[in-house]
Amino acid sequence: MNSSSKNSNKHIKLFLPGPTEVREEILQAQTAWMIGHRMPECADLIGRIEPKLKKVFRTVHRVYISASSGTGMWEGASRNLVRKRVLHCTNGSFGDRWIDVSKANGKEVDVIDVEWGKPVLPEMIVERLSGGGFDALAFVHNETSVGITNPVREIAAAVRALPGGEDITIMVDSVSGLGGAQLEMDEWDLDLVLTSSQKTFALPPGLAFAGVSQRAFEKAKTIPNRGYYFDFITLEKYLVKNQTPATPAVSLLYAMDVQLDAMLAETMEGRWERHMAMRNQTMTWAHSRGFGYLAAEKFASPTVSTVTNTHEISVGELNDFLRERGMILSNGYGALKNKTFRIGHMGDWKPADIAELLENVDAFLALKGIPFAE
């Protein structure tokens, strides 16, 4: 048995872009006795969760619940809400993958491909949409692979200001954003917002959620071949009864019920403020240690920082060092591996937790003889 297997039960604090650290109270909530998904107890559970989810999404409309990853809701969005042609905007790996999903489902796709490290801007989208022929727009709110928050509010306002812009279905992936970065589904006039449980919600993986506007729901009714598992019309039929069409992840629903109470007690504004404080803390540390920062401050994510590895440290060695101290961060993604490293400061982490991580990274830098100003 190798050393990693021997230590498999050791608690490693997750400063990752996801899955994120889960509190003991939330883990414990999953141990409630199992119930049948058609029993009234399960309907009561979903009935408690749904109005709380709406408050997190900042919507009066429905929020669908699925036993899947956020990837599943990509497929649901593309199948239910693209009638003719969708404009996909991407500036990272997850934007790229959603493009693949739309193409795999036979949708006509145009792409705005932005350099990794740069934001998707409203003027790019307006220029492309002005040519006509699109009925949907899809992009990522918080691109986890690069640590950039795209300006959703400004993009949506620019789209709606176009002639016929009210007929464009605006679909937003906020998997690593919602709950940590400000997002106002109704106020910003978004048609679909999707997310999942293992990022800013600080829950175990296995649940996905999609807020769907009434305008988008009415559109979905008119679109054929919506698929089966993520058909919004079927999801709606069951949601009005506080049920899901297929068996839900009941234990995760118990955990979610508890976590939503904690999130709403903090308030969404409080969560946005805390996440921004951790982002600023990490950014200040990175610059003071002679590292770069991939994103410009205006677009830097509140939930995950991508630090440019200007000292050319071995990220693998750094994580080995951190593991011995009971914590871990993430390497860069894809082509940015080893050129950057990522620090997830999302979910239930607080500035004191980030300080502990950064102190240990400092210890590694000192061990390697890398000078930096205290």
C-alpha positions as CSV (number, residue, x, y, z in Angstrom):
1,M,0.0,0.0,0.0
2,N,1.5,3.3,-1.0
3,S,1.6,6.4,1.3
4,S,-1.4,8.1,-0.4
5,S,-3.5,5.0,0.3
6,K,-2.4,4.9,3.9
7,N,-3.5,8.5,4.4
8,S,-6.7,8.2,2.5
9,N,-8.8,8.9,5.7
10,K,-6.8,12.0,6.6
11,H,-8.8,15.2,6.4
12,I,-7.3,17.4,3.7
13,K,-8.8,20.9,3.7
14,L,-9.9,21.7,0.1
15,F,-8.8,25.1,-1.2
16,L,-9.8,23.9,-4.6
17,P,-12.0,25.5,-7.3
18,G,-14.3,22.6,-6.5
19,P,-15.3,20.3,-5.0
20,T,-15.1,22.6,-1.9
21,E,-14.8,21.9,1.8
22,V,-18.0,20.7,3.4
23,R,-18.7,21.5,7.1
24,E,-19.1,18.7,9.6
25,E,-22.7,19.8,10.3
26,I,-23.5,19.4,6.6
27,L,-21.9,16.0,6.4
28,Q,-23.9,14.9,9.4
29,A,-27.2,16.1,7.9
30,Q,-26.8,13.4,5.2
31,T,-27.1,10.7,7.9
32,A,-30.8,11.2,8.4
33,W,-33.0,8.1,7.9
34,M,-33.8,7.4,4.2
35,I,-37.2,8.2,2.9
36,G,-38.9,7.2,-0.4
37,H,-38.9,9.9,-3.0
38,R,-42.7,9.6,-3.4
39,M,-43.4,9.8,0.3
40,P,-44.9,13.0,1.7
41,E,-41.7,13.5,3.8
42,C,-39.7,14.0,0.6
43,A,-42.3,16.4,-0.8
44,D,-42.1,18.3,2.4
45,L,-38.3,18.4,2.1
46,I,-38.3,19.7,-1.5
47,G,-41.1,22.1,-0.4
48,R,-38.8,23.6,2.2
49,I,-35.8,23.8,-0.2
50,E,-37.5,25.4,-3.3
51,P,-38.4,28.8,-1.8
52,K,-34.9,29.0,-0.2
53,L,-33.3,28.3,-3.6
54,K,-35.4,31.0,-5.2
55,K,-33.9,33.5,-2.7
56,V,-30.4,32.4,-3.5
57,F,-31.1,32.7,-7.3
58,R,-32.8,36.0,-6.7
59,T,-35.9,34.9,-8.7
60,V,-39.6,34.5,-8.3
61,H,-39.5,31.8,-10.9
62,R,-38.9,28.0,-10.6
63,V,-35.6,26.5,-9.8
64,Y,-35.3,22.9,-11.0
65,I,-33.4,20.3,-9.0
66,S,-31.5,17.4,-10.6
67,A,-29.4,14.5,-9.4
68,S,-26.6,15.4,-11.8
69,S,-23.6,17.7,-12.2
70,G,-23.9,21.1,-13.7
71,T,-23.0,19.5,-17.0
72,G,-26.4,17.9,-17.1
73,M,-28.1,21.3,-16.9
74,W,-25.9,22.5,-19.9
75,E,-27.6,19.8,-21.9
76,G,-31.0,20.8,-20.5
77,A,-30.5,24.4,-21.4
78,S,-29.3,23.7,-24.9
79,R,-32.0,21.1,-25.7
80,N,-34.9,23.1,-24.2
81,L,-34.0,26.7,-25.1
82,V,-32.3,26.7,-28.5
83,R,-34.7,26.7,-31.3
84,K,-32.6,27.8,-34.2
85,R,-29.1,29.1,-33.5
86,V,-27.1,29.9,-30.3
87,L,-24.2,32.2,-29.8
88,H,-21.8,30.7,-27.3
89,C,-19.1,32.9,-25.7
90,T,-16.1,31.3,-24.1
91,N,-12.9,32.4,-22.4
92,G,-12.0,29.2,-20.6
93,S,-12.4,25.4,-20.5
94,F,-16.0,25.3,-19.2
95,G,-17.3,27.7,-21.9
96,D,-15.6,25.4,-24.4
97,R,-17.3,22.3,-23.0
98,W,-20.8,23.9,-23.2
99,I,-20.1,24.5,-26.9
100,D,-19.4,20.8,-27.3
101,V,-22.7,20.0,-25.5
102,S,-24.7,22.2,-27.8
103,K,-23.1,20.7,-30.9
104,A,-23.5,17.2,-29.6
105,N,-27.2,17.9,-29.3
106,G,-27.5,19.0,-32.9
107,K,-27.8,22.7,-32.3
108,E,-26.5,25.3,-34.8
109,V,-23.7,27.1,-32.9
110,D,-21.6,30.2,-33.5
111,V,-18.7,31.0,-31.2
112,I,-17.0,34.1,-29.7
113,D,-13.7,32.7,-28.5
114,V,-11.8,35.0,-26.1
115,E,-8.2,34.6,-25.0
116,W,-7.9,32.8,-21.7
117,G,-7.3,35.4,-19.0
118,K,-9.5,38.0,-20.8
119,P,-13.2,38.7,-20.1
120,V,-16.1,38.3,-22.5
121,L,-17.3,41.9,-23.1
122,P,-20.8,43.2,-24.1
123,E,-19.6,44.9,-27.3
124,M,-18.2,41.6,-28.6
125,I,-21.7,40.0,-28.2
126,V,-23.6,43.0,-29.5
127,E,-21.5,43.1,-32.7
128,R,-22.2,39.4,-33.4
129,L,-25.9,39.4,-32.4
130,S,-26.5,42.4,-34.6
131,G,-26.2,40.2,-37.7
132,G,-29.4,38.5,-36.7
133,G,-30.4,34.9,-36.8
134,F,-29.8,34.0,-33.2
135,D,-32.5,33.0,-30.7
136,A,-30.2,32.2,-27.7
137,L,-27.0,33.3,-26.0
138,A,-24.9,31.1,-23.7
139,F,-21.9,32.0,-21.6
140,V,-20.2,31.3,-18.3
141,H,-20.6,33.8,-15.4
142,N,-17.5,32.7,-13.4
143,E,-15.0,30.8,-15.5
144,T,-13.4,28.4,-13.0
145,S,-10.5,27.4,-15.3
146,V,-9.1,31.0,-15.4
147,G,-10.6,32.8,-12.3
148,I,-12.5,35.4,-14.3
149,T,-16.0,36.8,-13.7
150,N,-17.7,37.9,-16.9
151,P,-19.9,41.0,-16.6
152,V,-23.3,39.3,-16.7
153,R,-25.3,42.4,-15.9
154,E,-23.7,44.5,-18.6
155,I,-23.9,41.8,-21.2
156,A,-27.6,41.2,-20.4
157,A,-28.4,44.9,-20.6
158,A,-26.6,45.3,-23.9
159,V,-28.5,42.3,-25.4
160,R,-31.9,43.5,-24.2
161,A,-31.2,47.0,-25.7
162,L,-30.8,45.5,-29.2
163,P,-33.7,45.5,-31.6
164,G,-35.4,42.2,-30.9
165,G,-33.1,41.7,-27.9
166,E,-36.1,40.7,-25.7
167,D,-36.4,37.6,-27.9
168,I,-32.9,36.3,-27.2
169,T,-32.8,33.6,-24.5
170,I,-30.0,34.5,-22.2
171,M,-28.5,31.4,-20.6
172,V,-25.8,31.6,-17.9
173,D,-23.6,29.0,-16.3
174,S,-22.9,30.1,-12.8
175,V,-21.5,26.9,-11.4
176,S,-18.7,28.5,-9.5
177,G,-20.3,31.9,-9.1
178,L,-23.9,31.7,-7.7
179,G,-23.7,32.0,-3.9
180,G,-20.3,33.7,-3.9
181,A,-20.4,36.2,-6.7
182,Q,-23.3,38.6,-7.1
183,L,-25.9,37.4,-9.6
184,E,-29.4,38.8,-9.8
185,M,-31.5,36.5,-12.1
186,D,-34.7,38.5,-12.3
187,E,-33.2,42.0,-11.9
188,W,-30.7,41.4,-14.7
189,D,-33.4,39.8,-16.9
190,L,-31.7,36.4,-17.3
191,D,-33.7,33.5,-18.7
192,L,-31.7,30.6,-17.4
193,V,-29.1,30.3,-14.6
194,L,-27.6,27.0,-13.8
195,T,-25.3,25.9,-11.0
196,S,-24.3,22.8,-8.9
197,S,-23.8,21.8,-5.3
198,Q,-20.1,21.3,-5.0
199,K,-18.8,24.9,-5.4
200,T,-20.1,28.0,-3.6
201,F,-22.9,26.0,-2.0
202,A,-20.2,24.0,-0.1
203,L,-22.1,20.8,-0.4
204,P,-20.9,17.4,-1.7
205,P,-21.2,16.9,-5.5
206,G,-24.3,15.3,-7.0
207,L,-26.9,18.0,-7.3
208,A,-27.5,20.6,-10.1
209,F,-30.0,23.5,-10.2
210,A,-31.5,25.6,-12.9
211,G,-33.5,28.8,-12.5
212,V,-35.8,29.2,-15.5
213,S,-37.8,32.3,-16.3
214,Q,-41.4,32.2,-17.3
215,R,-40.4,33.5,-20.8
216,A,-37.9,30.6,-21.2
217,F,-40.4,28.0,-19.9
218,E,-43.0,29.1,-22.4
219,K,-40.4,28.9,-25.2
220,A,-39.4,25.3,-24.0
221,K,-43.0,24.2,-24.6
222,T,-42.6,25.0,-28.3
223,I,-39.3,23.2,-28.9
224,P,-39.3,19.5,-30.0
225,N,-36.9,16.8,-29.0
226,R,-36.1,18.3,-25.5
227,G,-34.7,14.9,-24.4
228,Y,-35.9,13.0,-21.4
229,Y,-33.9,13.5,-18.2
230,F,-33.6,17.3,-18.4
231,D,-36.9,18.1,-20.1
232,F,-38.1,21.3,-18.4
233,I,-41.8,20.6,-19.1
234,T,-41.5,17.3,-17.2
235,L,-39.4,18.8,-14.5
236,E,-42.1,21.5,-14.1
237,K,-44.9,18.9,-13.9
238,Y,-43.2,17.3,-10.9
239,L,-41.9,20.4,-9.3
240,V,-45.4,21.9,-8.8
241,K,-46.0,18.8,-6.6
242,N,-42.6,19.3,-4.8
243,Q,-41.2,16.2,-6.5
244,T,-38.6,15.3,-9.2
245,P,-39.3,13.0,-12.1
246,A,-36.6,10.6,-11.2
247,T,-35.2,9.5,-7.9
248,P,-33.4,12.5,-6.3
249,A,-30.3,12.4,-4.2
250,V,-32.3,12.4,-0.9
251,S,-29.3,12.5,1.5
252,L,-27.9,15.5,-0.4
253,L,-31.3,17.2,-0.1
254,Y,-31.2,16.9,3.6
255,A,-27.8,18.5,3.6
256,M,-29.0,21.2,1.3
257,D,-31.9,22.1,3.5
258,V,-29.5,22.8,6.4
259,Q,-27.0,24.6,4.2
260,L,-29.6,26.9,2.6
261,D,-30.6,28.0,6.1
262,A,-27.0,29.0,6.9
263,M,-26.6,30.8,3.5
264,L,-29.7,32.9,4.0
265,A,-28.9,33.6,7.6
266,E,-25.6,35.1,6.3
267,T,-27.6,36.9,3.5
268,M,-26.5,36.9,-0.1
269,E,-25.0,40.3,0.3
270,G,-23.0,39.1,3.2
271,R,-21.7,36.1,1.2
272,W,-20.7,38.4,-1.7
273,E,-18.9,40.7,0.6
274,R,-17.0,37.8,2.3
275,H,-16.0,36.2,-1.0
276,M,-14.7,39.6,-2.3
277,A,-12.7,40.0,1.0
278,M,-11.1,36.6,0.4
279,R,-10.3,37.4,-3.2
280,N,-8.7,40.7,-2.3
281,Q,-6.7,39.0,0.5
282,T,-5.4,36.5,-2.0
283,M,-4.7,39.0,-4.7
284,T,-2.7,41.2,-2.2
285,W,-0.7,38.2,-1.1
286,A,0.1,37.1,-4.6
287,H,1.4,40.5,-5.6
288,S,3.4,41.0,-2.4
289,R,5.1,37.6,-3.0
290,G,6.1,38.5,-6.5
291,F,3.6,36.3,-8.2
292,G,1.4,37.5,-11.1
293,Y,-2.4,37.4,-11.2
294,L,-4.1,36.2,-14.4
295,A,-7.2,38.3,-14.3
296,A,-7.4,42.1,-14.3
297,E,-8.8,43.2,-10.9
298,K,-12.0,44.4,-12.4
299,F,-12.8,40.9,-13.7
300,A,-11.1,38.8,-11.0
301,S,-13.3,36.1,-9.6
302,P,-14.5,36.4,-6.0
303,T,-14.5,32.6,-5.6
304,V,-11.2,31.4,-7.3
305,S,-7.9,33.1,-7.8
306,T,-5.6,32.1,-10.7
307,V,-2.1,33.0,-9.6
308,T,0.6,33.3,-12.3
309,N,3.6,31.1,-11.3
310,T,6.3,33.8,-11.9
311,H,8.7,32.0,-9.5
312,E,8.3,28.8,-11.5
313,I,7.8,26.7,-8.4
314,S,6.7,23.1,-8.7
315,V,3.0,23.1,-8.0
316,G,3.2,19.4,-7.4
317,E,5.9,19.9,-4.7
318,L,3.9,22.7,-3.2
319,N,0.8,20.4,-2.8
320,D,2.9,17.6,-1.4
321,F,4.2,20.1,1.2
322,L,0.6,21.4,1.9
323,R,-0.8,17.9,2.2
324,E,1.5,17.2,5.1
325,R,-0.1,20.2,6.7
326,G,-3.6,19.0,5.9
327,M,-4.6,21.2,3.0
328,I,-4.4,21.4,-0.8
329,L,-4.8,23.9,-3.6
330,S,-5.1,23.4,-7.3
331,N,-2.8,23.4,-10.3
332,G,-3.5,25.5,-13.3
333,Y,-6.0,24.2,-15.8
334,G,-5.2,22.7,-19.2
335,A,-2.6,24.7,-21.0
336,L,-2.1,26.8,-17.8
337,K,-1.0,23.8,-15.8
338,N,2.2,24.6,-13.8
339,K,2.2,28.1,-15.4
340,T,-0.5,29.1,-12.8
341,F,-2.0,27.7,-9.7
342,R,-5.5,28.2,-8.4
343,I,-6.8,28.9,-4.9
344,G,-10.4,28.3,-4.2
345,H,-11.8,30.7,-1.7
346,M,-15.4,29.8,-2.0
347,G,-18.2,28.2,0.0
348,D,-17.8,28.4,3.8
349,W,-14.2,29.5,3.9
350,K,-13.4,32.7,5.9
351,P,-10.5,35.1,5.6
352,A,-8.8,33.4,8.6
353,D,-8.8,30.1,6.7
354,I,-7.3,31.7,3.7
355,A,-4.6,33.3,5.9
356,E,-3.7,29.8,7.2
357,L,-3.3,28.5,3.7
358,L,-1.2,31.4,2.6
359,E,1.0,31.2,5.7
360,N,1.8,27.6,4.7
361,V,2.5,28.6,1.1
362,D,4.9,31.2,2.5
363,A,6.6,28.4,4.5
364,F,7.1,26.5,1.3
365,L,8.6,29.6,-0.5
366,A,11.0,30.1,2.4
367,L,12.0,26.4,2.2
368,K,12.8,26.9,-1.4
369,G,14.8,30.0,-0.8
370,I,12.4,32.2,-2.7
371,P,12.7,35.8,-1.4
372,F,9.6,37.8,-0.7
373,A,8.6,40.8,1.3
374,E,6.7,40.0,4.5
